[in-house]
Amino acid sequence: MTWTRLKELVETPLSGLTQPTRSDWIFALRTVSAGLIALLVAYALKLDHPQWAMMTVFIVAQPVAGMVLAKGFYRLLGTLAGGLAAVGITSLFGANPWLLVSVLALWIGVCTLVSSLLRNPEAYGAALAGYTAMIISLPALGQPHIVVDLAVARCAEIALGIVCAGVTSRLILPKLAADAIISRLKRSILDLAEYAGGAFSNGDPASLSALQRKLITDAQTLAEMRTYARLEAPSFATRAHPVRRTIGQLLWALSAARALHSHRRPKNAALIPVRSELKAFVGELAATPGALDDTGPWVARLDAIASKAREMPDLPNDDGSSDTAEDKVGTITRLTIAGDFAEALKQVMRGLDALRSPVSRKSSERGQPALVVHRDYQAAWRNAVRAALATLLVAIFWLTTKWSEAAGTVILVAVVSSLFAARPDPVQSAWGFFTGTLIALPFAFLVGQVALPALPGFGWFTLFVVPILVPAALGMANPRHVGVATAFAINFLAFLSPHQQMIYDPGPFFAGSASILVGILIAVGVFIVVLPADPWVTVERISQAMREDLARLCLHERIPRRSAFESLAYDRINQLMPQVQQTGRKGDPILGGSISAVTVGLEVLRLRHAQLNSAVPHETVESIGNFLRGLARELLFRRPGEPQTATVAVARQYAASIAQRSDRLEMLQIAASLRVIAAAMEDYPDFFAKGRA
């Protein structure tokens, strides 16, 4: 997930307003103040490039204190790693310019590869380590003895900006990640209630689809914010584990609501009371102001609904016919899904209570593994090749032509091709960066080349700069403009290059500005021409990974924990979303199929646990094993467009056979799991087939 997208999720719905909110103004004024403090301290310390301290404040500026601390921390690590790499590479290869730029390009490729395999903010730190080495090494070309001084100065300037940004974000009217998590989770519960209400009422498909996407991305946001909250205060550690569990419960509830909507049968007499109670419950929850201030009554009602759904209903008299067996299985299936939804929503509410009521004892969940993430190695290698190749080619042009200003072009190509490589749409991100940079140019000229040479001094600097940077920071607070606004603020300061002695010198100003703009445009061209990314290929690759996950659930000797599967599933779905959005309506069945895959996985786990139940007859255990092996073969080998194998038919036959032989609840629930799997695969046949990836 990108920082822009995460910021959007944190600020929604406030940021959707056209007028800046109070929190937007606080963020803007705090950011500008921190930048001025950083610049003033850099002046006092007589740093070589004081603008980097102020630029760093705007680079790491985020609406939530924990996000600032996280981005600042990994920016510092990336800068230190890049500085060490610059010293080592320049010391070894500085005597040969061609070898030096080749090794630097390779280093940028390696860092881009690592960055593409990580998540923010770790990914940001890895990318930064790559192009920081270029920023430090190129000025030392031909004079390697100064590289250590350049590296130390660079690290000092960055560290100063990070400290100023971090301290102000934490002390001046802070917006804390811990509070943002609780607010986001409450909003997610209400969104889930709204989604369920629409699903139970046959609501508008477009609205349901939008809510579904929002809930999935919210789950990833909660996981991201959990890390930031722990950076803000170590005491949050005991509350971080409920966040991890709640993410899986949220996805479970979404999956259950969707399945109940897809296979509703209003005339099912046993389901009508439970469905009516759930519909009334979610409608009341969504419509009650401050409903989640006290979750106790809501949890009690959900507990009662879940218990009712799990009770053995009055089933049709068994006359031995297949229709009677079908009705029994269908009834138990729908009641099981309804009970799952009630139980999952109850657990999400309990997770909210756990966050609001921290415990002093150590959590018993500390032994849980970290959340599993999807690694797209093919995309990572593509990004690495593009960044290294683009940097190397522009560096060759620079060395061949000996155009001094082309060094800035080399640096910008390295920065943009590495920093935006892993974005879902790198061309759009890079173009937004170019737009903000271009807009900043005339403002920087008027202030740096006209106003400040005539009226020098920090006071006049503040007077000229604040009216420009405050609106820019307000734009950074709005996710619709954050990319362009951030590029504007950063490059306004880069073009301005504030020093204590400002002089009128337009020649170098325009030459340096042109090299930056050309570098960004070249990087945009690289994204378009060199190994262009096809979002559909990535979609198929992640979909294939989800099918392989399900096959492992079927075949692996050790039954994994439910929470481990849920965390992996929501991560894969979250990775699908930005790619699916680029494929238009073509991607809707993929997103729907990915949600159904969660349902299939949970039912497979139920079947695996049923195999361990001593009350289940041996022949049923064998039948479950045969079905799971057949399901794994279908998931791994059938291709889109090919007819489904007998797996779905076998699932329905097994379910009907079990219902004909037994009225025991545990046996009927096995039959229900088989039916749910069959229905999901029938709804999305191409998703549950091996793709081209």
Helices and strands as residue ranges (DSSP letters): H 3-11, G 14-16, H 22-45, H 51-60, H 65-93, H 97-117, H 122-137, G 138-140, G 144-146, H 147-171, H 177-200, H 205-232, G 234-236, H 237-262, H 271-287, G 291-293, H 296-310, H 322-356, G 364-367, H 377-401, H 406-419, H 426-445, I 446-451, H 452-454, H 458-476, H 482-496, H 506-529, H 535-555, H 562-581, G 584-587, H 588-611, H 618-637, H 647-661, H 665-683
